[in-house]
Amino acid sequence: MQNMDNKDVSDFWKKKELPRKSFDDLIQGRDALKKLTQLIRDQNCKPQDVEEAAAAGANFNMVVDSFPQESLLTLAINKRCSAAVISAILTGTHDLQGMMKICHPFPAAVSLGSPEVLAAFFSVARRYIDINDTTGNGDRALDIAVKKQFESGVKVLLDEGADVSKLPEKQCLVAQAVGLPNVSIARMLLVALRKKETLDSKFLSAILKEAMWAYAGPHVDMIKMLVAEGVELKGGKRSRHIHRAVENKKPEVVALFLEAGVDPNTVDSNFQSTPLHALSRVLNEDIAIEIARKLIEAGANLEAKDADGRTPLEAITTWMPKFTKLIELLQQKAAPSPVVATTSVALQGKVQENIIEK
């Protein structure tokens, strides 16, 4: 691809000793390309403008911006032109193979999140598309589609053979996907990866960790999907994620862990605290009460002590003194019932009498 001004064009054609008509045609094509480029920059381009420029001899392979080097196609993508305009440019590009290799427009096109643009590329340029082609910063089309949460794009790319190979921990595309809200995308990637590789317990544990430490907190539907795909919530470090669910105010996720058999008294490695202690870090009393009820029903120990020697009630009273309803609930559950208390006192009296008699 070349970028030539008037003098360069003139000298080029004079050296070739071509007829004046060829030089005029080239100038006409260059002017048509300039006009079309401006329309695209102004985001006022229509498909017929592209067709007219092509008919006037515009060379769509030429660079329209020298820094950074940008072709007409990449400019149209960056300016978010319609699928019809992008399709017209693809159709009118003489050396489409060269364009695809030099400018890498396909990953950029995926970033638009447009099924129509994606369809245009596969319709016009399928044989020149490298499905695992990368942008300057190393992102592939599939990486971009996942980040943009472009669900239909992810499906198309996987169907076309996009690579979803397992990479170390956080670099893995599946690990990135489970930290985002679209469950369908994460499931598609996980299923595609399972078809290619054996997913061991260590890898699945890493995937669960990424889902639990998502920016917005663990999403209940994402955790359900992982469980359905064979990820276990119980065992080793996985069980400790119940603390994360509590701290992120996710009662539904807490319930999933308890249903999976996770011990409600699982101790956190940092504070030696139980999930009940973690309620002292929940800033919503209603949600804290909902979680507390679930934990207590599952057998949470109200007398367990953390690294500071505090029970859950003492920790919450210290850090969340305004949570009076939660404190009252824990006090009620911690105190023995009147019947049990009376029986206990009566038994103690009997034991004492027997000792005196003897």
JOWOHU-V760218 format. One record per residue. SS is DSSP state (H for helix, E for strand, C for the rest). OMEGA is omega in whole degrees, 0 to 359 (999 if undefined). Layout:
{{SS OMEGA} {SS OMEGA}}
This chain:
{{C 184} {C 176} {C 188} {C 173} {C 184} {H 183} {H 179} {H 180} {H 181} {H 181} {H 181} {H 184} {H 177} {H 178} {H 180} {H 180} {C 179} {C 180} {C 180} {H 182} {H 179} {H 178} {H 179} {H 179} {H 181} {H 178} {H 178} {H 179} {H 179} {H 179} {H 179} {H 179} {H 178} {H 180} {H 180} {H 179} {H 180} {H 177} {H 179} {H 178} {H 180} {C 182} {C 182} {C 185} {C 177} {C 181} {H 180} {H 176} {H 179} {H 181} {H 179} {H 179} {H 178} {H 180} {H 180} {C 176} {C 179} {C 179} {C 184} {C 177} {C 182} {C 177} {E 180} {E 174} {E 183} {E 179} {C 350} {C 181} {E 185} {E 177} {E 178} {H 182} {H 180} {H 176} {H 180} {H 179} {H 181} {H 178} {C 176} {C 176} {C 182} {C 178} {H 180} {H 179} {H 181} {H 178} {H 180} {H 179} {H 177} {H 181} {H 184} {H 180} {C 185} {C 181} {C 184} {H 180} {H 178} {H 179} {H 183} {H 182} {H 186} {H 188} {H 180} {C 184} {H 187} {H 178} {H 179} {H 180} {H 179} {H 182} {C 177} {C 180} {C 183} {C 176} {H 181} {H 178} {H 179} {H 179} {H 179} {H 179} {H 182} {H 179} {H 187} {H 192} {H 186} {H 187} {H 179} {H 183} {C 169} {C 189} {C 180} {C 177} {C 183} {E 174} {C 180} {C 181} {C 173} {C 179} {C 174} {E 179} {H 181} {H 177} {H 182} {H 181} {H 179} {H 180} {H 180} {C 182} {C 181} {C 190} {H 181} {H 177} {H 177} {H 181} {H 180} {H 183} {H 177} {H 178} {H 181} {C 174} {C 178} {C 185} {C 179} {C 184} {C 179} {C 177} {C 181} {C 172} {H 191} {H 178} {H 183} {C 182} {H 178} {H 180} {H 177} {H 185} {H 183} {H 176} {C 179} {C 189} {C 186} {C 182} {H 183} {H 179} {H 180} {H 180} {H 180} {H 181} {H 181} {H 179} {H 180} {H 180} {H 180} {H 179} {H 184} {H 188} {C 174} {C 182} {C 182} {C 183} {H 181} {H 180} {H 181} {H 176} {H 178} {H 178} {H 178} {H 180} {H 180} {H 179} {H 181} {H 181} {C 175} {C 185} {C 181} {C 182} {C 182} {C 180} {C 187} {H 180} {H 178} {H 180} {H 177} {H 180} {H 180} {H 177} {H 179} {H 180} {C 173} {C 178} {C 181} {C 179} {C 185} {C 174} {C 175} {H 182} {H 182} {H 182} {H 183} {H 179} {H 178} {H 176} {H 179} {H 179} {H 179} {H 184} {H 180} {C 174} {C 182} {C 182} {H 180} {H 179} {H 176} {H 180} {H 179} {H 179} {H 180} {H 178} {H 180} {C 177} {C 178} {C 182} {C 179} {C 179} {C 178} {C 185} {C 177} {C 184} {C 184} {C 186} {C 185} {C 183} {C 176} {C 176} {H 177} {H 176} {H 182} {H 178} {H 178} {H 178} {H 178} {C 188} {C 179} {C 187} {H 182} {H 179} {H 179} {H 179} {H 179} {H 180} {H 180} {H 180} {H 180} {H 182} {H 181} {H 178} {H 181} {C 177} {C 179} {C 182} {C 182} {C 181} {C 179} {C 182} {C 180} {C 183} {C 179} {C 179} {C 181} {C 170} {C 176} {H 180} {H 180} {H 179} {H 181} {H 178} {H 180} {H 189} {H 181} {C 184} {C 180} {C 180} {C 186} {H 180} {H 179} {H 179} {H 179} {H 179} {H 182} {H 177} {H 179} {H 182} {H 182} {H 182} {C 178} {C 180} {C 181} {H 181} {H 180} {H 181} {H 180} {H 179} {H 181} {H 180} {H 180} {H 180} {H 178} {H 179} {H 180} {H 180} {H 181} {H 179} {H 181} {H 181} {H 181} {H 181} {H 180} {C 999}}
